[in-house]
């Protein structure tokens, strides 16, 4: 589940978008669709879409599930290679 916080500073949105871009790149590198990754992570396709777009604030559980499905450590989603 993801929440969309209201009235967040611009840098928060920018960071969420960067995390989403990293998730998208890792997903595409593995040849997975959003639906495939959502299924492997046990989240909805809508949550997957909004997380990649950066419009959602994923819970720690979503981050952990995505990292596990992508076979990376959670910190990998927050930093460039």
Secondary structure, 3 states (H helix, E strand, C coil): CEECCCCCCHHHHHHHHHHHHHHHHHHHHCCCCHHHHHHHHCCCHHHHHHHHHCCCEECHHHHHHHHHHHCCCHHHHHCCC
